[in-house]
Amino acid sequence: MRLYMNYRLTLSPEAAAAKAGFSKASAYRIEGDSLLPSQKKTPRGRRRPDPLALYWDAEIIPILKAAPGIRVIGVLDEMRRRHPDLNPNIRRTLERRINTWRALNGPEQDVIFRQEHEPGRLGLSDFTDTSALGITISDEALSHRLYHFRLAFSGFEHAHVVLGGESFVALAEGLQNALWALGGVPREHRSDSLSAAFRNLAADEREDLTQRYAALMGHYGMAPTRNNTGIAHENGSIESAHGHLKRALEDALLLRGTRDFATLDAYRAFVDEVVGRRNANLAKRIALEKEVLASLPKGRTTDFEEKVIPVTSSGGFILRRVFYTVPSRLIGHRLRVRIFDDRLECFLGATPVGTLRRGRPVSESQGGHVVDYRHVIHALRRKPMAFASLVYRDQLFPRAAYKRLFDTLREHGDDRRACKVTVELLALAHERGCEAELAVAIAADLDAGRIPDLAALRDRFRPKETSIPSVAVKLAPLEVYDELASVRIVSAQPDLGEAA
């Protein structure tokens, strides 16, 4: 019929029919009715009775109107509860019928408005949970999240490992790292409502953080904006990027073959490498956006909090429910402590005296301890029995072998010997700088079923004897000095005749 209609554009009905391969009668029939055969077919009716006919208008539609968000499986369970004889195989039919009803009669849905971003205008910050990655540091689980920065136009991104929660310190440090890695500043910075940074703070502390955030934005000349609380899609340019980044990290971990890292710095380098590869794929767009970014200021601004804290007679100080040890020489002094996300930098006046790992409370009712046995071992050697009931005793063990030795000695019922031997071995590890090697030796003795011999270990790890080098001094003969008397300085004298 289509062939006939094409010939009919230029030929008579008889000629078009002959070329199409049917009779003149068929041609005249087509001329009288131009509908295609497929258009004349009557719609197929149902082949079996409608299983929802008795319930659709009377029960299912009222449920959908009363509870618009209910799942199809919830409707099916309710209908089977009301009518136990209802066939459970109607689920697919019910899904199609409900989806069609919602498309025609359901409530209006929210609409996502895709945005067109101009280069150099908007940078976005957010935190994302990465516990699903299962990262470990030396076989210990790492509880952390990522601070994530992204430019809306080019897609440039930067990720910073955050050990604590969502705080202003983590935001300030991560944002400044991102801007200096980028080499420029966008005109506007958008974040979420920062509710996590302000949670459980007094009014004056919240006001202080607000002023510090405004000062941070002013230092870099960015206009601060925030999306509404609980409306994630307002920050969609980075919310969706969270998933892409975490999937890229997951793929890289699978290719690496292990999720364990030797140190935290090694894991941070791994994250930087993955992010760097993703940025390399966007090099042209990033280069285009860099041309319109504002210049960086001359230097960074404060990305830490600062407290002045006294060192107590316990050999340390308490900061935010965590006890930190410091060298006992500092007892009685007041330290100026800079609080970063992952560390504390301690100053005595303007002199730096050490950097400590940032600790976290164990729970809402129990504080934490960050203890370095090197800070207190000299005092414990004078009072070894204090080790038995020390509140932070378990945190003093630098490796598992030392704790295993202490527990083994206590099982033999001699607490005095357990404290004495353990303290002396810790002192040996500190003085000889053999913490790891000594732990291996202790573990080997315990595995063999014997208690380590303190005297033998001292002898094994004593400093190597070094002989005094023999220095031969060869004296020059005295006649050499007589030759110096014959050395004369010859100066150029002008020729008097020529001068005349």
C-alpha positions in Angstrom: 0.0 0.0 0.0 2.9 2.4 0.8 4.5 1.6 -2.6 1.2 2.3 -4.3 0.8 5.6 -2.5 4.3 6.6 -3.6 3.6 5.8 -7.3 0.2 7.5 -7.0 1.9 10.9 -6.5 2.8 10.9 -10.3 0.7 8.0 -11.9 -2.9 7.2 -12.4 -4.6 4.6 -10.1 -4.4 1.9 -12.7 -0.7 2.5 -13.5 0.2 2.8 -9.7 -1.7 -0.5 -9.0 0.1 -2.3 -11.8 3.5 -1.1 -10.5 2.6 -2.0 -6.9 1.5 -5.5 -7.9 -2.2 -5.6 -7.2 -5.5 -5.1 -9.1 -7.4 -2.0 -10.1 -10.2 -3.0 -7.7 -7.7 -2.8 -4.8 -6.6 0.6 -6.1 -10.1 2.0 -6.1 -10.7 0.5 -2.6 -7.6 2.3 -1.3 -8.7 5.5 -3.0 -12.0 5.3 -1.1 -10.3 4.6 2.3 -6.7 5.8 2.8 -6.3 4.3 6.3 -3.5 1.7 6.7 -4.5 -1.8 7.6 -2.8 -1.5 11.0 -4.9 1.5 11.7 -8.1 -0.4 11.2 -7.4 -3.0 13.9 -9.6 -2.9 16.9 -7.8 -2.6 20.3 -7.3 -6.0 22.0 -9.5 -6.4 25.1 -8.6 -8.1 28.3 -7.9 -11.8 28.1 -8.7 -12.5 31.7 -10.8 -10.8 34.4 -9.3 -7.8 36.1 -8.1 -9.0 39.5 -8.3 -5.5 41.0 -11.8 -4.6 39.8 -13.4 -5.2 43.1 -10.8 -3.2 45.1 -9.4 -0.4 42.9 -12.0 2.3 43.3 -13.4 1.2 46.7 -10.1 0.6 48.6 -6.8 1.2 46.7 -7.5 4.7 45.5 -8.6 6.0 49.0 -5.3 4.5 50.3 -3.2 6.3 47.7 -5.0 9.6 48.4 -4.6 9.3 52.1 -1.0 8.3 52.0 0.6 9.6 48.8 4.1 8.3 49.7 3.2 4.7 50.4 5.1 2.0 48.6 3.3 -0.5 46.3 4.4 -3.3 48.5 2.8 -1.5 51.4 -0.5 -1.3 49.5 -0.3 -5.0 48.6 0.4 -6.1 52.2 -2.6 -4.0 53.4 -4.9 -5.5 50.8 -3.8 -9.0 51.6 -4.4 -8.3 55.3 -7.9 -7.2 54.5 -8.5 -10.0 51.9 -6.4 -13.1 52.7 -7.7 -14.9 49.6 -6.1 -12.2 47.3 -3.5 -13.7 45.0 0.0 -12.4 45.9 1.0 -12.7 42.2 -0.8 -9.4 41.4 2.1 -7.3 42.6 3.3 -6.4 39.0 -0.2 -5.6 37.9 -0.7 -3.4 41.0 2.6 -1.6 40.4 1.7 -0.8 36.8 -1.8 0.4 37.8 -0.5 2.6 40.7 2.3 4.1 38.6 -0.2 5.0 35.9 -2.7 6.5 38.4 0.1 8.5 40.1 1.2 9.9 36.7 -2.3 11.0 35.9 -3.8 11.8 39.3 -0.9 11.9 41.8 0.5 14.9 43.7 2.9 17.3 42.0 6.6 16.5 42.5 9.6 18.7 43.2 11.5 19.8 40.2 15.3 20.0 39.9 16.4 23.1 38.0 19.7 22.5 36.2 21.9 25.5 36.5 24.4 27.0 34.1 27.5 28.1 35.9 29.9 30.8 34.7 33.6 30.3 35.2 35.2 31.7 38.3 32.0 32.4 40.2 31.2 29.5 42.6 33.2 27.1 44.8 31.4 24.6 47.0 32.4 22.9 50.3 30.9 19.9 52.1 31.8 16.9 54.2 31.1 13.3 53.3 31.2 10.2 55.3 33.8 7.6 54.1 33.3 4.8 56.7 32.1 2.4 54.0 35.6 2.4 52.4 36.9 0.4 55.4 40.3 2.1 55.6 42.8 0.9 58.2 46.1 2.3 59.4 48.5 -0.4 60.5 45.5 -2.8 60.8 43.5 -0.4 63.0 40.2 1.0 61.7 40.4 4.7 60.7 37.3 6.7 61.7 37.3 9.6 59.3 35.4 11.6 56.7 36.5 13.8 53.8 36.3 17.5 53.4 35.4 18.0 49.7 35.8 21.2 47.7 34.7 21.6 44.1 34.4 24.4 41.5 31.0 24.4 39.9 32.1 25.3 36.3 35.3 23.3 35.7 34.8 20.5 38.2 38.2 21.0 39.9 38.1 19.3 43.3 40.2 18.8 46.4 39.7 16.3 49.2 41.2 16.5 52.7 41.1 13.7 55.3 39.3 14.8 58.4 39.7 12.8 61.6 37.1 14.6 63.7 33.7 15.8 63.0 32.4 18.6 60.8 34.0 21.6 62.5 35.1 25.1 61.6 38.7 24.2 62.0 38.4 21.3 59.5 36.5 23.6 57.1 39.1 26.4 57.3 42.1 24.1 56.9 40.5 22.1 54.0 39.3 25.2 52.2 42.6 27.0 52.4 44.5 23.8 51.2 42.1 23.7 48.2 42.5 27.3 47.3 46.3 27.2 47.5 46.4 24.0 45.5 44.1 25.7 42.9 46.1 28.9 42.7 43.1 31.2 42.7 39.9 32.2 44.5 36.3 32.1 43.2 34.0 35.0 43.8 31.5 33.0 45.9 31.8 30.2 48.4 28.8 28.0 49.2 28.5 25.5 52.0 25.7 23.8 53.9 24.2 25.4 57.0 27.3 24.4 59.1 24.9 23.1 61.7 27.4 20.4 62.7 30.1 23.0 63.5 27.7 25.0 65.7 25.9 22.1 67.4 25.9 22.1 71.2 27.7 25.4 71.4 26.7 28.3 73.7 25.4 31.4 72.1 28.7 33.4 72.5 30.7 30.5 71.0 28.3 30.3 68.0 28.7 34.1 67.6 32.5 33.7 67.7 32.4 31.0 65.0 30.2 33.1 62.8 32.6 36.0 63.1 35.6 33.7 62.3 33.8 32.3 59.3 33.1 35.8 58.0 36.8 36.8 58.6 37.9 33.7 56.6 35.7 34.7 53.7 36.9 38.3 53.9 40.5 37.3 53.9 40.1 35.6 50.5 37.5 38.1 49.2 34.7 35.5 48.7 31.0 36.1 49.3 29.7 33.4 51.7 26.4 31.7 50.8 24.6 28.7 52.4 21.9 26.4 51.3 18.8 25.8 53.4 19.0 23.2 56.2 18.1 19.7 55.0 17.8 20.7 51.3 20.8 18.8 49.9 20.0 19.4 46.2 20.6 23.1 46.7 24.3 22.1 47.0 23.8 19.5 44.3 27.0 20.5 42.4 29.0 18.9 45.1 26.5 16.5 46.7 26.4 14.4 43.5 30.2 14.7 43.2 30.6 12.9 46.6 29.3 9.7 45.1 31.6 9.9 42.1 34.7 10.6 44.3 33.9 7.7 46.7 33.4 5.3 43.8 36.7 6.4 42.3 38.4 5.8 45.7 36.7 2.4 45.9 37.9 1.4 42.4 41.5 2.5 43.3 41.4 0.5 46.5 40.2 -2.6 44.7 43.1 -2.2 42.2 45.5 -1.6 45.1 44.5 -4.9 46.6 44.5 -3.8 50.2 42.7 -1.1 52.3 45.5 -1.0 54.9 48.0 1.9 54.9 51.3 2.1 56.9 50.6 5.7 58.0 48.0 8.3 57.9 50.2 10.4 55.6 50.3 7.4 53.1 46.5 7.3 53.0 46.4 11.1 52.5 48.9 10.8 49.6 46.6 8.0 48.1 43.6 10.3 48.2 45.6 13.2 46.7 46.7 10.9 43.8 43.1 9.8 43.0 41.8 13.4 43.1 44.8 14.5 41.0 44.0 12.0 38.3 40.4 13.1 38.2 41.5 16.8 37.9 43.9 15.8 35.1 40.9 14.7 33.0 39.4 18.2 33.3 42.7 20.1 32.6 41.3 22.2 29.8 38.2 23.4 31.7 40.3 24.0 34.8 42.8 26.1 32.9 39.9 28.1 31.4 38.5 28.8 34.8 41.8 29.7 36.4 42.1 32.7 34.0 39.1 34.4 35.7 39.8 33.5 39.3 40.8 36.2 41.7 44.4 36.2 43.0 45.3 34.6 46.3 46.2 36.8 49.2 49.8 37.1 50.4 49.4 34.4 53.0 47.0 32.0 54.7 44.8 33.0 57.6 44.2 31.2 60.8 42.9 27.7 60.4 43.1 26.7 64.1 41.7 27.4 67.5 43.9 28.6 70.3 43.8 27.9 74.0 46.1 28.7 76.9 46.2 25.7 79.3 48.3 25.0 82.4 50.4 21.8 82.7 49.4 20.0 85.9 51.4 17.9 88.3 50.1 14.8 86.4 52.5 15.7 83.6 50.0 16.9 81.1 46.9 19.0 80.5 43.2 18.3 79.8 41.7 19.8 76.7 38.0 19.0 75.7 37.8 16.0 77.9 41.1 14.5 76.6 44.3 14.2 78.8 47.5 14.8 76.9 51.0 14.2 78.3 53.9 16.5 77.7 57.6 16.5 79.0 57.6 16.9 82.7 59.9 19.9 82.5 56.7 21.9 81.5 54.9 21.2 84.7 53.7 24.5 86.2 53.9 26.4 82.9 51.1 27.6 80.8 51.1 26.4 77.2 49.6 28.1 74.2 47.9 25.3 72.3 46.8 25.6 68.6 44.0 23.1 67.9 43.9 21.6 64.4 41.7 18.8 63.2 44.3 16.1 63.6 47.0 17.6 65.9 47.8 20.0 68.6 50.8 22.4 68.3 52.1 23.5 71.7 54.1 26.7 72.4 55.8 28.0 75.5 55.4 31.7 74.8 56.6 31.9 71.2 58.8 28.8 71.4 57.4 25.5 69.9 57.7 22.7 72.4 56.0 19.8 70.6 53.2 18.5 68.4 50.7 16.0 69.8 48.2 13.8 68.0 44.6 15.1 68.5 42.5 12.8 70.7 38.8 12.2 71.0 36.7 11.3 74.0 35.7 7.6 74.2 32.0 8.4 74.8 29.7 11.1 76.2 30.5 9.9 79.7 34.2 8.9 79.3 37.1 11.0 78.3 40.1 10.1 76.3 43.9 9.9 76.7 46.8 10.7 74.4 49.9 9.4 76.2 53.5 9.1 75.2 55.4 6.8 77.5 58.6 8.8 76.9 57.2 11.8 78.7 56.7 9.9 82.0 59.0 6.8 82.0 61.7 8.5 84.0 59.2 9.2 86.8 57.7 5.7 86.6 61.2 4.2 87.1 61.3 5.8 90.5 57.7 4.7 91.3 57.1 1.5 89.3 54.1 0.3 91.4 52.2 3.4 90.3 52.0 1.6 86.9 49.6 -1.1 88.3 46.6 1.2 88.8 47.5 4.1 86.4 44.3 5.5 84.8 46.0 5.7 81.4 48.1 2.5 81.8 46.7 0.8 78.6 47.6 3.9 76.5 51.2 3.7 77.7 52.0 0.5 75.8 53.5 1.6 72.4 53.0 -1.9 71.0 51.0 -5.0 71.8 54.0 -7.1 72.9 54.6 -4.9 75.9 50.9 -5.2 77.1 51.1 -8.9 76.5 54.2 -9.2 78.7 52.5 -7.2 81.5 49.4 -9.3 81.4 51.4 -12.5 81.4 53.4 -11.4 84.5 50.3 -10.5 86.3 48.7 -13.9 85.6 51.7 -15.4 87.5 50.4 -13.4 90.6 53.4 -11.1 91.0 52.2 -7.5 90.4 55.4 -6.0 91.7 57.5 -7.9 89.3 55.1 -7.2 86.4 55.3 -3.4 87.0 59.1 -3.4 87.6 59.9 -5.5 84.5 57.5 -3.7 82.2 58.6 -0.2 83.3 62.3 -1.2 82.9 61.7 -2.5 79.4 59.8 0.7 78.4 62.8 2.7 79.7 65.1 0.5 77.7 63.1 1.0 74.5 63.2 4.8 75.1 66.9 5.1 76.0 68.2 2.8 73.3 65.8 3.8 70.6 64.8 0.1 70.0 61.1 0.1 70.6 60.2 -2.1 67.6 63.1 -4.5 67.8 62.6 -4.9 71.6 58.9 -5.7 71.0 59.9 -8.4 68.5 62.2 -10.0 71.0 59.6 -9.9 73.8 57.0 -11.5 71.5 59.5 -14.2 70.5 60.1 -15.1 74.2 56.4 -15.2 75.0 55.7 -17.3 72.0 58.3 -19.8 73.2 56.6 -19.9 76.6 59.3 -18.1 78.6 59.4 -14.8 80.4 61.9 -12.3 78.8 65.2 -12.0 80.7 65.6 -8.3 81.5 69.4 -8.5 81.9 69.8 -10.4 78.7 67.7 -7.9 76.8 69.8 -5.0 78.3 72.9 -6.7 77.2 71.5 -7.4 73.7 70.4 -3.8 73.1 73.3 -2.1 74.8 75.2 0.5 72.7 77.9 -1.1 70.5 81.4 -0.5 71.8 83.4 1.7 69.6 87.2 2.0 69.9 88.9 5.3 70.0 90.3 6.0 66.6 94.1 6.1 66.4 95.2 9.5 64.9 98.8 9.7 63.6 100.1 13.2 63.5 103.1 13.7 61.2 105.2 16.7 62.1 106.9 18.7 59.4 110.8 19.0 59.8 112.0 22.3 61.2 114.2 23.1 58.2 111.0 23.7 56.2 110.4 26.8 58.3 113.9 28.2 57.4 112.9 28.3 53.8 110.3 30.9 54.6 113.1 33.4 55.4 114.3 33.3 51.8 111.0 34.1 50.4 110.8 37.7 49.3 108.1 39.8 47.7 109.2 41.3 44.4 107.4 44.5 43.6 107.4 46.2 40.1 109.6 49.3 40.3 109.2 52.0 37.6 112.2 52.7 35.3 113.5 56.2 36.3 115.1 56.8 32.9 112.0 56.1 31.0 110.0 58.3 33.4 112.5 61.2 32.8 
